[in-house]
């Protein structure tokens, strides 16, 4: 292991782009970030501009390297972690033909239903080969590509390759049209029965409705794609000999960056969306809970992932649309670090939020229920409640939904989860870490600098690809900042609230379907 070597790591999430300089041992030398605009359309669309992504990367990398000019000769590779399940159609020159259709976008659902119908043989074949199936919500590339084919035929005709978010950034870095084992997954056209040799299945490709030559080459996450293009190297003032390692989508990278690499070790990521994940030695699917173990970065392993559609995004909504919405009531146009203020407020409120319950399904849900019509709600408000109660109820509601995910995860693995490594922006909150421990009745281990987990995971994937370390080294490199054990005084209250939380879904799902179908 050569500790002096650095990786230029990208962490591209829905809310923004981060670029960090990270040593092989996991030390973060420095980082820069830039927000990315989200475009929501009236018909259920959610988009972002690939050009804006690339501009944000160049701007962040330029600022970062300007702050650490001595770091440039030490950089061995560039590697990215990105949001997943986005779709960018590009032409032969690598130019994006439209905005990226994001993982939240539901417009492809009608095309998906029309194309596949309700044939149970399709389901059986998908699950047997891939481990999963296209989401009926239309939120993954299988539906995105059909949407483009049906609603934007002129773009479909011009499309040379359909790329996921990670694949697009790798194209810009190297000029190669590739997909990784994990980025291609939700196109649902691959045979994943051998975790080390993911390949296209001709039958699934034919059934997808998308021409085979519009799909990119598949490579492992640790594959070296080549060198930086001369143009990118010149723009950043870097050597053209720097390698680009394929990298991974966010949940795969976070699993590495959290240190939860051994079989069944569990991590919880709290960002705009949320997930609970664990590496397992087998391919398996739980259709009823929308869980599956799927290809990942670690050789010979699969990654079980339980996805919550919107987690920290609920707090962004609370900040931007309720507390500091830009209208006549706005008192402070620029509130620095509002999330730390929310923490301070939530800490003053007793467990249970003085009776207020929040359901965090603000843009539908993925697991343990796959329901695109369900929505967020505040319950049991009275004249005695304040916005302090509402703020804590938001934190508790996301924790309740995570506990709901924990039940099928433990059934899937056949093991009780005793401890969880927590990472992502939400993991910076000590108050929230304690709420998760109390609600879920497990030890929460707060990884040091949890906001860097994805970038650190990308850096370690690159280090493995370069032969500098092995994945077995990763747990020894991860530092734990704090541990949070369940507070027995809050357990009974949270158990009761959790039972009511599930009752709300059972009793309200029909009403949400009538309101939002």
C-alpha angles and dihedrals in degrees: 000000000000107000094190093066119097136203122211097221127194122207106187113180133166093267099046155321123277124186120191140180106225130179123227088254091056101257113147108224093185144318144203130203141193130188122243123215118242117213115205118190127206092244095061098275126146118189144165133192115253088203089058090051091053093045090050091051093050092046094048094044092048093051092045096049089045089059093047107033091158090062097067097083090050096056111110101173149357118230134171140212113192144172110275139222095044123131128215119178110208134185127231090277091056094251117147110242096203141353116298114267102228134218090260094056114113101177094103095064096094092049090049093052092045093049100044105023117187101306106150090204089068090055094050093049093047094050094044094051106027105022093237145034140232112291112248086221089072092234100131135070094262088068095034092059092049089049090055091046093051104032102028104034094159090058092045090054091052094045114114095177137001108225134189119226094267091046092053093053091047089051090054091048098047112009090241124128103220142141128205128231089260101036093056093048100093093050081075096214102110137095103232100175091111107051091202097050109042108175141167116272108219092214094052091046091053091048092048093074090229123113112253094230090061090066120088131236113275121232136171118264090248095051117126103231094192137266130324110274112259089244094055093042091051093047091054097037092241134135115271087224092072110118127231114218116202096240127186147264117271103270092048092049094044090053087060096039092050091058092235093128103129120090112287095002104140133216132186119209119200114191133116085316125019139219142177114216143172135180113244132182095234144058111241139154134208103192095182094058096034092242129139139159108236140177117296142165099280114086115245093011139100127209120231107210128185108191128206108198098218126013117142086018085076090062091048087052091049091050099043103033104031115018100032105014109157100248137105092294094059110117101172119040095189119030112180117224095351091176091066088053089051088053092053091049094046091051090062093057120083122242109281094039092251090294099313117132126194126196109205100206093120095148102023124279138263107192148059080004121027101213123146095185099056116104141191122273144178114223136195098016115167137174088267094063126092135193087265088068091047092052093053091043089059090056093045094046092057089048091051091053089049090052087052087056092049094066097062091038091059091045090050094053097034088228135104112241107232100173137017130200107223122207140160131070093302091056089070088075112092090191092054093046089056091047090053091050093049097044096044097035093226134112111264115209111201108213113222112260090004094182088070095055096105094045091045089049090052090049092052092046087054091047090053090048090052092048093244095122140357126236088251088068094058101082090056091053097053118094123208115215100191142350124222121200124194116274106231092208091065100042100089093045093050093045090056093046091048091053090052090046090060091044089056091059094047093050098038103040093088092050092049089050091053092047099045111025 
